[in-house]
Amino acid sequence: MKTFSKSLGISCLIAMCTIAVVYAETSSLRRTPTVIAVEKISPAVVNISTEKIVQSRSSLGFSGDPFFDQFFRDFLDPFPRRQYKQNSLGSGVIFDKRGYVLTNHHVIQRASKITITLTDNREFEAELIGDDVRFDLAVVKISSAENLPIAELGRSDDLMIGEPVIAIGNPFGLSHTITTGVISALDRSIRVDEDRIFRGFIQTDAPINPGNSGGPLINILGQVIGINTAIYGNAQGIGFAIPIDKVNRIIDDLIEYGQVRSAWIGVNVQDITPAIAQYFHYQSAEGVLIAQVLPDSSAEKAGLKQGDIIVEINGQPVRDQAEYNTIIEEYTARDALKFALVRDGKPLTIKVQAEAFSAEQAVNMANKDFGFSVEEISQDLIYQYRLRTQQGVVITKVRPNSPAANVGIEPGDIIRQVEGAQIDTLNDFQDAMMKLAQKSSVVFLIQRRTRGYYITLERQ
């Protein structure tokens, strides 16, 4: 009997050991690279909730005409406003031990309060450090006496189509949800409206749902290779992410300057017409002609010349002026640009270091290219021009025979918007013009006494 009990005990022990070994082996099989990658980065992925103060007006008295309604909204505001709070959710990722969090611009846009929640339920009120609508990126900052988890930023110049990827975020307010898939395509372009095209996206079939925006797209090593930013509305299972190499180019600007300093090289370009192509013995309609090289600009220093035809920038084909502007807008003042040119019928490559377009240059450009000068609205100017508002900048001089003069702009007119950006101060005007250094035409919203109208000015 004792022998039987002893044998039973040994058998049970062997069975338990066998189960333990099998369980360990099974657990090892279940700990796939995906599980390991998610465990590595999850602590650094955060929930972002924002609060916005939204103002609504009574609809009484509006005509139903969009222009008239816009005029009343911008200028007269005759009806009382009702304020209410609007909340929204998004995602982000901590990328620096100082507490910097990377997310999308549209996640925090116009937020009056930004709250960051970590996976361990620690909650912080965040400060907006910098954002840029053109890149749809933003950096916010949280302060903590304790160490913060930090994600490892990878690279995106070596990505492979078919490579496994993981999207992490907070879709529909559900914290830390992951979706998996592969890279479907690289260097995708998305048109977000008539005037804006986002270029260079990573396309993935890892589902990206509302709330994922701003969260990381990671590779199988747990490294951030992109920032989830867009959903293709006409199909399911197609998501897009901003490549991390592009993000890395602008992070320093967002932290140091609060915005991305636009690349400016100091040339004016124009489309190639059949007459221009014939004059320069150029056997194509694609490319742009350098019509002017500004003195002391980086373009002049690098050796670009009037009459050069630009056909590529950093390997991207330039087909016309619109495409040239779009490509230049993808770069910052820290970037070097390699121009493929045709000069006197021969191919040529010139490298140009972009520079920042300063506020002073922006104001001078308005004078030189459009023919008007502006000033901050002061009490003296209110009295001089009988102004009815202190918002905007007032035009004080108009050069004869300039684009501004030709459309009827007069001293005393007030600029309220530049390309849709609201102008309340001279700094607003400078910032708006700095971002439009490459555009050949600019739309202004002008107020003259109690009337408002839009005008488009072509550079002279």
C-alpha positions as CSV (number, residue, x, y, z in Angstrom):
1,M,0.0,0.0,0.0
2,K,2.8,2.4,0.9
3,T,4.6,1.4,-2.3
4,F,1.4,2.3,-4.3
5,S,1.0,5.7,-2.6
6,K,4.6,6.5,-3.2
7,S,4.3,5.5,-6.9
8,L,1.1,7.6,-7.2
9,G,2.9,10.6,-5.7
10,I,5.8,10.3,-8.1
11,S,3.4,10.0,-11.0
12,C,1.5,13.1,-9.9
13,L,4.8,15.0,-9.6
14,I,5.9,13.9,-13.0
15,A,2.5,14.9,-14.4
16,M,2.7,18.3,-12.8
17,C,6.2,18.9,-14.1
18,T,5.1,17.8,-17.6
19,I,2.2,20.3,-17.5
20,A,4.5,23.1,-16.3
21,V,6.9,22.4,-19.1
22,V,4.1,22.2,-21.7
23,Y,2.6,25.4,-20.3
24,A,6.0,27.2,-20.4
25,E,6.5,26.1,-24.0
26,T,3.0,27.1,-25.0
27,S,3.4,30.5,-23.3
28,S,6.7,31.0,-25.2
29,L,5.0,30.2,-28.4
30,R,2.3,32.7,-27.6
31,R,4.8,35.5,-26.8
32,T,5.1,36.4,-30.5
33,P,7.2,39.4,-31.7
34,T,3.9,41.3,-31.9
35,V,3.2,40.8,-28.2
36,I,6.8,41.7,-27.3
37,A,6.7,44.9,-29.4
38,V,3.4,46.0,-27.9
39,E,4.7,45.4,-24.4
40,K,7.8,47.5,-25.2
41,I,6.0,50.6,-26.4
42,S,2.6,50.5,-24.7
43,P,3.6,52.5,-21.6
44,A,4.7,55.4,-23.8
45,V,1.4,55.6,-25.7
46,V,-1.0,58.0,-24.1
47,N,-4.7,59.0,-24.3
48,I,-5.3,62.7,-25.2
49,S,-8.6,64.3,-24.4
50,T,-9.2,67.9,-25.3
51,E,-11.8,70.5,-24.3
52,K,-12.8,73.2,-26.7
53,I,-15.0,76.3,-26.1
54,V,-17.4,76.4,-29.0
55,Q,-19.5,79.5,-29.7
56,S,-22.8,79.3,-31.5
57,R,-25.1,82.2,-32.6
58,S,-28.7,82.6,-33.2
59,S,-29.6,82.1,-36.8
60,L,-32.1,84.9,-36.7
61,G,-31.4,87.6,-39.2
62,F,-29.0,85.7,-41.5
63,S,-29.8,85.7,-45.1
64,G,-28.7,82.2,-46.0
65,D,-26.1,83.6,-48.4
66,P,-22.7,82.2,-47.4
67,F,-20.8,85.3,-48.1
68,F,-23.2,87.6,-46.2
69,D,-23.2,85.2,-43.3
70,Q,-19.4,85.0,-43.3
71,F,-19.3,88.8,-43.3
72,F,-21.5,89.0,-40.2
73,R,-19.6,86.3,-38.4
74,D,-16.2,88.0,-39.1
75,F,-17.1,91.6,-38.7
76,L,-20.4,92.7,-37.1
77,D,-21.3,89.7,-35.0
78,P,-24.8,91.2,-34.3
79,F,-26.3,88.3,-32.5
80,P,-25.5,87.0,-29.0
81,R,-23.3,83.9,-28.7
82,R,-23.9,80.8,-26.6
83,Q,-20.8,79.1,-25.4
84,Y,-20.5,75.4,-24.7
85,K,-17.7,72.9,-24.2
86,Q,-16.9,70.3,-26.8
87,N,-14.7,67.2,-25.9
88,S,-12.7,65.0,-28.2
89,L,-10.3,62.2,-28.0
90,G,-7.0,61.2,-29.7
91,S,-3.7,59.5,-29.0
92,G,-0.1,60.4,-28.7
93,V,3.3,59.0,-27.8
94,I,6.0,60.2,-25.4
95,F,9.3,60.5,-27.2
96,D,11.5,62.5,-24.9
97,K,12.4,62.2,-21.2
98,R,11.5,65.9,-20.7
99,G,7.8,65.0,-21.2
100,Y,7.3,65.9,-24.9
101,V,4.4,64.1,-26.5
102,L,3.9,63.8,-30.2
103,T,0.4,63.8,-31.7
104,N,-1.5,65.2,-34.7
105,H,-2.4,68.9,-35.1
106,H,-6.0,68.1,-35.6
107,V,-6.2,66.3,-32.3
108,I,-5.3,69.4,-30.3
109,Q,-6.5,72.1,-32.7
110,R,-8.2,75.0,-30.9
111,A,-8.2,73.1,-27.6
112,S,-8.6,75.2,-24.5
113,K,-7.5,72.3,-22.3
114,I,-5.4,69.2,-23.1
115,T,-5.3,66.2,-20.7
116,I,-2.9,63.3,-21.0
117,T,-3.6,60.0,-19.4
118,L,-0.9,57.2,-19.2
119,T,-1.5,53.5,-19.0
120,D,-0.9,53.5,-15.3
121,N,-3.7,56.0,-15.0
122,R,-1.5,59.0,-14.2
123,E,-3.2,62.1,-15.5
124,F,-1.5,65.4,-16.5
125,E,-2.6,68.7,-18.0
126,A,-0.5,69.3,-21.0
127,E,1.0,72.5,-22.5
128,L,0.9,73.0,-26.2
129,I,4.5,73.6,-27.3
130,G,4.1,73.8,-31.1
131,D,2.0,72.6,-34.0
132,D,1.7,72.9,-37.7
133,V,-1.4,72.3,-39.8
134,R,0.7,71.7,-43.0
135,F,2.3,68.6,-41.5
136,D,-0.7,67.8,-39.2
137,L,1.8,67.4,-36.3
138,A,1.9,68.8,-32.8
139,V,4.1,68.6,-29.7
140,V,2.6,69.0,-26.2
141,K,4.5,68.7,-22.9
142,I,3.7,67.2,-19.5
143,S,5.7,67.6,-16.3
144,S,6.3,64.8,-13.9
145,A,8.6,64.3,-10.9
146,E,8.7,60.6,-11.7
147,N,10.4,59.1,-14.7
148,L,8.2,58.8,-17.8
149,P,8.2,55.9,-20.3
150,I,9.7,56.8,-23.6
151,A,9.1,55.3,-27.0
152,E,12.0,54.5,-29.3
153,L,11.8,56.4,-32.6
154,G,12.9,54.3,-35.5
155,R,13.4,55.2,-39.1
156,S,11.2,55.1,-42.2
157,D,13.7,55.3,-45.1
158,D,14.1,51.5,-45.1
159,L,10.5,50.3,-44.9
160,M,9.4,47.4,-47.0
161,I,6.0,46.8,-48.6
162,G,4.6,43.8,-46.9
163,E,6.4,44.5,-43.6
164,P,4.3,43.8,-40.5
165,V,3.2,46.9,-38.6
166,I,1.1,47.6,-35.5
167,A,-1.1,50.7,-34.9
168,I,-1.7,51.6,-31.2
169,G,-4.2,54.2,-30.0
170,N,-7.5,54.9,-28.3
171,P,-10.2,54.4,-30.9
172,F,-13.7,55.5,-29.8
173,G,-12.2,56.2,-26.3
174,L,-11.2,52.6,-25.8
175,S,-7.8,52.8,-24.2
176,H,-4.8,51.1,-25.7
177,T,-6.3,49.2,-28.6
178,I,-3.9,47.6,-31.1
179,T,-4.5,46.6,-34.7
180,T,-2.1,44.8,-36.9
181,G,-1.4,44.6,-40.6
182,V,1.3,45.2,-43.2
183,I,2.7,48.1,-45.1
184,S,0.5,48.3,-48.2
185,A,2.3,51.1,-50.0
186,L,4.8,53.9,-49.5
187,D,5.0,57.5,-50.5
188,R,1.2,57.9,-50.9
189,S,-0.3,61.3,-51.6
190,I,-3.7,62.4,-50.2
191,R,-5.7,65.4,-51.2
192,V,-7.4,66.8,-48.2
193,D,-9.0,69.8,-49.9
194,E,-8.6,71.7,-53.2
195,D,-5.5,73.5,-52.0
196,R,-3.8,70.9,-49.8
197,I,-2.1,67.6,-50.6
198,F,-0.3,65.6,-48.0
199,R,2.6,63.7,-49.5
200,G,4.8,60.8,-48.5
201,F,2.3,58.8,-46.3
202,I,2.8,55.2,-45.3
203,Q,-0.3,53.2,-46.3
204,T,-1.2,50.3,-44.1
205,D,-4.1,47.8,-43.9
206,A,-3.9,48.0,-40.1
207,P,-7.3,49.5,-39.2
208,I,-7.0,53.1,-38.0
209,N,-10.2,54.3,-36.3
210,P,-11.3,57.6,-34.8
211,G,-9.2,58.1,-31.7
212,N,-6.1,56.4,-33.2
213,S,-5.0,59.8,-34.7
214,G,-1.7,60.9,-33.2
215,G,-0.8,57.4,-32.0
216,P,2.2,55.5,-33.2
217,L,2.6,53.1,-36.0
218,I,5.4,50.7,-35.0
219,N,7.4,47.9,-36.6
220,I,7.9,44.4,-35.2
221,L,10.8,45.7,-33.1
222,G,8.6,48.1,-31.2
223,Q,10.1,51.2,-32.8
224,V,7.9,54.1,-34.0
225,I,8.0,54.3,-37.8
226,G,5.1,56.7,-38.2
227,I,2.3,58.7,-36.6
228,N,-1.2,57.5,-37.5
229,T,-3.1,60.4,-39.0
230,A,-5.7,59.7,-41.6
231,I,-8.5,57.3,-42.6
232,Y,-9.4,56.8,-46.3
233,G,-13.1,57.6,-46.1
234,N,-14.2,55.7,-49.3
235,A,-12.9,52.3,-48.2
236,Q,-12.4,50.1,-45.2
237,G,-9.1,48.8,-43.9
238,I,-6.9,51.6,-45.4
239,G,-5.0,53.8,-43.0
240,F,-2.2,56.3,-43.4
241,A,0.7,57.4,-41.2
242,I,3.3,60.2,-41.4
243,P,6.7,58.7,-41.8
244,I,8.9,59.2,-38.7
245,D,11.8,60.6,-40.8
246,K,9.6,63.5,-41.8
247,V,8.5,63.9,-38.2
248,N,12.1,64.0,-37.0
249,R,12.8,66.8,-39.5
250,I,10.3,69.1,-37.8
251,I,10.3,68.2,-34.1
252,D,13.1,70.6,-33.3
253,D,11.3,73.5,-35.0
254,L,8.1,72.7,-33.1
255,I,9.9,72.7,-29.8
256,E,12.1,75.7,-30.4
257,Y,9.9,78.0,-32.4
258,G,6.3,76.7,-31.8
259,Q,5.8,76.1,-35.5
260,V,7.7,74.8,-38.5
261,R,9.8,77.4,-40.3
262,S,9.0,77.1,-43.9
263,A,11.8,76.4,-46.4
264,W,12.7,79.5,-48.4
265,I,15.4,79.6,-51.1
266,G,14.7,82.9,-52.7
267,V,13.4,82.2,-56.2
268,N,10.3,83.0,-58.1
269,V,9.2,80.4,-60.7
270,Q,6.6,80.2,-63.4
271,D,5.0,77.5,-65.6
272,I,6.6,76.5,-68.9
273,T,4.4,77.6,-71.7
274,P,4.9,76.5,-75.3
275,A,6.5,79.9,-76.1
276,I,8.9,79.6,-73.2
277,A,9.8,76.1,-74.1
278,Q,10.6,77.2,-77.7
279,Y,12.6,80.2,-76.5
280,F,14.8,78.0,-74.3
281,H,14.9,75.1,-76.8
282,Y,13.4,72.9,-74.1
283,Q,11.7,69.8,-75.5
284,S,9.1,69.3,-72.7
285,A,6.2,71.1,-71.0
286,E,7.1,69.7,-67.6
287,G,9.2,71.6,-65.0
288,V,9.2,75.3,-63.9
289,L,11.3,78.2,-65.1
290,I,13.2,80.3,-62.6
291,A,11.9,83.8,-63.4
292,Q,13.8,85.6,-60.6
293,V,16.6,84.9,-58.2
294,L,16.5,87.2,-55.2
295,P,19.8,89.0,-54.2
296,D,21.7,87.5,-51.2
297,S,19.3,84.5,-51.1
298,S,20.5,80.9,-50.6
299,A,19.6,80.2,-54.2
300,E,21.9,83.0,-55.5
301,K,24.7,81.8,-53.2
302,A,24.3,78.2,-54.4
303,G,24.4,79.2,-58.1
304,L,20.8,79.0,-59.3
305,K,20.2,81.4,-62.2
306,Q,17.4,83.1,-63.9
307,G,16.4,80.9,-66.9
308,D,17.2,77.6,-65.2
309,I,14.5,75.0,-65.5
310,I,13.8,72.9,-62.4
311,V,12.7,69.4,-63.2
312,E,13.3,67.6,-59.8
313,I,13.7,68.5,-56.1
314,N,15.2,65.8,-54.0
315,G,14.3,63.2,-56.5
316,Q,10.6,64.3,-56.8
317,P,9.5,65.3,-60.3
318,V,8.4,68.9,-60.7
319,R,5.7,69.1,-63.4
320,D,4.4,72.6,-62.8
321,Q,4.3,75.6,-60.5
322,A,1.6,74.1,-58.2
323,E,3.6,70.9,-57.7
324,Y,6.8,73.0,-57.1
325,N,5.0,74.9,-54.3
326,T,3.6,71.7,-52.8
327,I,7.0,70.0,-52.7
328,I,8.8,73.0,-51.2
329,E,6.1,73.2,-48.5
330,E,7.2,69.7,-47.4
331,Y,10.6,71.0,-46.3
332,T,11.8,73.3,-43.5
333,A,14.5,75.8,-43.1
334,R,16.8,73.1,-41.7
335,D,16.7,71.1,-44.9
336,A,19.1,70.9,-47.9
337,L,17.4,70.6,-51.3
338,K,19.0,69.0,-54.3
339,F,17.7,70.6,-57.6
340,A,17.9,68.8,-60.9
341,L,18.0,71.5,-63.5
342,V,18.3,72.1,-67.2
343,R,20.5,75.0,-68.1
344,D,21.3,75.9,-71.7
345,G,19.9,72.5,-72.7
346,K,22.2,70.6,-70.4
347,P,21.3,68.7,-67.2
348,L,22.8,70.1,-64.0
349,T,22.4,69.4,-60.2
350,I,22.8,72.0,-57.5
351,K,22.4,71.6,-53.8
352,V,20.7,74.5,-51.9
353,Q,20.5,74.9,-48.2
354,A,17.0,76.3,-47.4
355,E,16.7,79.2,-45.0
356,A,14.0,80.7,-42.8
357,F,11.7,83.3,-44.3
358,S,11.8,86.0,-41.7
359,A,8.9,88.2,-40.5
360,E,10.7,91.3,-41.9
361,Q,11.0,89.6,-45.3
362,A,7.3,88.7,-45.2
363,V,6.3,92.3,-44.7
364,N,8.7,93.4,-47.4
365,M,7.3,90.8,-49.7
366,A,3.8,92.2,-49.3
367,N,5.1,95.6,-50.3
368,K,7.3,94.4,-53.2
369,D,5.1,91.6,-54.7
370,F,1.6,93.0,-54.0
371,G,2.2,96.7,-53.6
372,F,0.9,97.5,-50.1
373,S,2.2,98.3,-46.7
374,V,0.5,97.4,-43.4
375,E,0.6,98.6,-39.8
376,E,-0.8,97.4,-36.5
377,I,-4.1,99.1,-35.8
378,S,-3.5,102.0,-33.3
379,Q,-5.8,104.7,-31.9
380,D,-4.2,107.2,-34.2
381,L,-5.0,105.0,-37.3
382,I,-8.5,104.4,-36.0
383,Y,-9.0,108.2,-35.9
384,Q,-7.3,108.8,-39.2
385,Y,-9.2,106.2,-41.2
386,R,-12.4,106.1,-39.1
387,L,-11.9,102.4,-38.5
388,R,-14.7,100.4,-36.9
389,T,-12.6,97.6,-35.5
390,Q,-9.2,96.9,-33.8
391,Q,-8.9,93.4,-35.3
392,G,-6.7,93.0,-38.3
393,V,-4.0,95.1,-39.9
394,V,-4.6,98.3,-41.7
395,I,-3.2,99.1,-45.1
396,T,-1.4,102.4,-45.0
397,K,0.2,102.7,-48.4
398,V,-0.6,101.3,-51.9
399,R,1.9,101.6,-54.7
400,P,0.5,102.9,-58.0
401,N,0.1,100.3,-60.7
402,S,0.7,97.5,-58.3
403,P,-1.5,94.3,-58.1
404,A,-3.1,95.8,-55.0
405,A,-3.8,99.1,-56.7
406,N,-5.2,97.4,-59.8
407,V,-7.9,95.6,-57.8
408,G,-8.9,98.8,-56.0
409,I,-7.3,98.4,-52.6
410,E,-7.0,101.7,-50.7
411,P,-5.2,103.0,-47.6
412,G,-7.5,102.4,-44.7
413,D,-8.6,99.0,-45.8
414,I,-8.2,96.3,-43.2
415,I,-6.9,92.8,-43.8
416,R,-8.9,90.3,-41.8
417,Q,-7.8,87.0,-43.4
418,V,-4.9,85.7,-45.4
419,E,-5.6,82.4,-47.2
420,G,-8.3,81.6,-44.6
421,A,-6.0,82.4,-41.6
422,Q,-7.6,84.9,-39.2
423,I,-5.6,88.1,-38.8
424,D,-6.0,90.0,-35.5
425,T,-2.5,91.5,-35.1
426,L,0.6,92.4,-37.1
427,N,2.2,89.2,-35.8
428,D,-0.7,87.2,-37.3
429,F,-0.1,88.8,-40.6
430,Q,3.6,88.2,-40.5
431,D,3.1,84.5,-39.6
432,A,0.6,84.0,-42.4
433,M,2.8,85.6,-45.0
434,M,5.8,83.7,-43.9
435,K,4.0,80.4,-44.6
436,L,3.1,81.6,-48.1
437,A,6.5,82.6,-49.4
438,Q,6.3,80.2,-52.3
439,K,2.7,80.8,-53.4
440,S,2.3,82.7,-56.7
441,S,-1.1,84.1,-55.6
442,V,-2.7,84.8,-52.2
443,V,-6.4,85.3,-51.2
444,F,-7.1,88.2,-48.8
445,L,-10.3,89.0,-46.9
446,I,-10.5,92.8,-46.9
447,Q,-12.8,94.9,-44.7
448,R,-13.7,98.5,-45.9
449,R,-15.9,100.2,-43.3
450,T,-18.9,97.8,-43.0
451,R,-18.2,95.9,-46.1
452,G,-16.1,92.8,-46.6
453,Y,-14.8,91.2,-49.8
454,Y,-12.3,88.6,-51.0
455,I,-9.6,89.4,-53.4
456,T,-6.8,87.3,-55.0
457,L,-3.5,89.0,-55.7
458,E,-0.9,87.6,-58.1
459,R,2.7,88.2,-57.3
460,Q,4.2,91.0,-59.5
